[in-house]
């Protein structure tokens, strides 16, 4: 099995929605569990710095 990674640029909301969409398969669930908390923390930090 070959695995190809690529970089895509998404807004915070789009990225979270995409991770949630793919949570129903094993790899998607693994990635969502790892990446969504990081995205949420980054969003909190960015909002805090703007205020």
Order of alpha helices (4+ residues) and beta strands (2+ residues): alpha-alpha
